[in-house]
């Protein structure tokens, strides 16, 4: 390929990639029209889908993720709804596939071996304590869970009642680290 044509081709390719990243309007053969960002060729982000249903124009506005409509409002991935006597809570999604929530307990930078009077709460699914980790096998999302337990304070001069309640809105393997 000649140098001038190669440069022109490269510029066209870069411009096309910018358009794909920014999003654009697409029309399907049946007349459906979709306007939103695309990510890896799939609808992603806030947008509108104009369709003809039973001969009438219809509009579906909201959020898409991985080419699936998720609703008019995008919920946060998770929310801590209650916490008491906690120094830090860290929530992370390890995988988008699966249906499990794990809670790890820490004190003074190490695993906390002094978890007493543990109560496990769950909106659906089974929560069990295995090797100092609470594991929920979740039946459906959104999932609401929590733990209540007692543990000594850092100086071991008194016992603290710890309460953590949370909501997780999307499927996956989730990890919650509680430090007190």
C-alpha positions in Angstrom: 0.0 0.0 0.0 1.3 3.5 -0.9 2.3 5.7 2.0 -0.4 8.3 1.3 -3.1 5.7 1.1 -1.9 4.0 4.3 -2.0 7.4 6.2 -5.5 8.0 4.9 -6.6 4.5 5.9 -5.1 4.9 9.4 -7.0 8.3 9.8 -10.3 6.7 8.7 -9.8 3.8 11.1 -9.0 6.1 14.0 -12.1 8.3 13.3 -14.3 5.2 13.0 -12.9 3.8 16.4 -13.7 7.2 18.0 -17.3 7.1 16.7 -17.7 3.5 18.1 -16.3 4.6 21.5 -18.6 7.6 21.7 -21.7 5.8 20.6 -24.0 6.3 17.7 -27.5 5.7 16.5 -28.2 2.3 14.9 -31.2 1.3 12.9 -32.2 -2.4 12.5 -34.0 -3.7 9.4 -37.3 -4.0 11.3 -37.2 -0.2 12.0 -36.0 -0.5 15.6 -33.6 2.3 16.5 -31.1 2.3 19.3 -29.0 5.3 20.4 -26.3 4.8 23.1 -22.7 3.9 23.7 -21.4 0.6 22.5 -18.7 -1.4 24.2 -17.1 -4.4 22.4 -20.0 -4.3 19.9 -22.7 -4.4 22.6 -25.1 -1.8 24.0 -23.7 -0.3 27.1 -24.7 2.7 29.2 -27.6 5.0 29.2 -29.6 5.1 26.0 -32.9 4.8 24.1 -34.5 2.0 22.1 -37.3 3.1 19.7 -39.3 0.1 18.5 -42.6 -0.6 16.7 -44.8 -2.9 18.8 -48.1 -3.9 17.3 -47.9 -1.1 14.8 -47.3 1.6 17.4 -44.1 3.5 18.2 -42.6 2.5 21.6 -39.7 4.0 23.5 -37.6 2.1 26.1 -35.2 4.4 27.9 -32.7 3.5 30.6 -29.5 1.6 31.1 -27.9 -1.3 29.2 -25.1 -3.5 30.3 -23.4 -6.1 28.1 -26.3 -5.7 25.6 -29.0 -6.4 28.2 -31.6 -3.8 29.4 -31.2 -3.4 33.2 -33.9 -0.7 33.9 -34.7 3.0 34.0 -32.4 3.5 36.9 -29.0 1.9 37.4 -28.7 0.7 40.9 -25.3 0.9 42.7 -23.4 -2.4 42.7 -23.8 -2.5 46.5 -24.9 -0.5 49.5 -23.9 -0.7 53.2 -27.3 -0.1 54.9 -26.1 -0.3 58.6 -22.8 -0.4 60.4 -21.9 -0.2 64.0 -18.4 -0.3 65.7 -16.7 -0.8 62.4 -13.3 0.8 61.5 -13.5 -0.1 57.8 -15.6 -2.1 55.3 -14.3 -3.0 51.9 -16.6 -4.5 49.3 -15.2 -6.0 46.0 -16.6 -8.1 43.2 -14.3 -10.9 42.4 -16.3 -12.2 39.4 -19.5 -11.3 37.5 -20.3 -14.9 37.3 -21.7 -16.9 40.2 -23.9 -16.2 43.2 -21.9 -16.0 46.4 -21.0 -13.5 49.1 -18.1 -14.0 51.4 -17.5 -12.0 54.6 -14.0 -11.9 56.2 -13.4 -10.6 59.7 -10.3 -8.6 60.6 -8.8 -7.0 63.7 -5.4 -5.3 64.1 -4.5 -6.2 60.5 -5.1 -10.0 60.9 -8.0 -12.3 60.7 -10.2 -11.9 63.8 -10.3 -15.2 65.7 -12.6 -13.8 68.4 -16.0 -13.8 66.7 -18.7 -14.6 69.3 -22.5 -14.8 69.3 -22.6 -14.7 65.5 -26.0 -14.1 63.9 -26.2 -14.4 60.1 -29.0 -12.6 58.2 -30.1 -13.4 54.6 -32.9 -12.4 52.3 -32.6 -15.6 50.3 -29.9 -18.2 50.4 -27.9 -19.9 53.1 -25.2 -18.2 55.2 -22.7 -20.5 57.0 -19.5 -20.0 58.9 -16.5 -21.9 57.4 -13.0 -21.4 58.6 -13.8 -18.0 60.0 -15.5 -16.8 56.8 -19.2 -16.3 56.4 -20.3 -17.6 53.0 -23.7 -17.1 51.4 -24.8 -19.2 48.5 -27.3 -16.6 47.0 -30.5 -17.7 45.5 -31.4 -14.4 43.8 -30.2 -10.8 43.4 -30.7 -8.2 44.7 -29.5 -9.8 47.9 -29.8 -8.4 51.4 -27.6 -9.8 54.2 -25.9 -9.0 57.4 -24.0 -10.1 60.4 -24.2 -9.3 64.1 -21.4 -10.5 66.4 -19.4 -9.6 69.5 -15.7 -9.2 69.6 -13.1 -7.5 72.0 -12.0 -4.0 71.2 -8.3 -3.4 70.2 -7.1 -3.1 73.8 -9.3 -6.0 74.9 -10.8 -3.9 77.7 -14.4 -4.3 76.6 -16.6 -6.3 74.2 -18.1 -4.6 71.1 -21.3 -5.5 69.4 -20.7 -5.3 65.7 -23.6 -4.8 63.2 -23.2 -4.8 59.4 -26.1 -5.0 57.0 -25.8 -4.7 53.2 -27.5 -5.0 49.8 -25.8 -6.4 46.7 -27.7 -5.7 43.5 -26.0 -7.7 40.9 -24.9 -11.3 40.5 -21.3 -12.4 41.0 -18.8 -13.5 43.6 -18.6 -10.8 46.2 -16.1 -10.3 49.0 -16.8 -8.1 52.1 -13.9 -7.4 54.5 -14.9 -6.1 57.9 -12.3 -4.5 60.1 -13.0 -3.4 63.7 
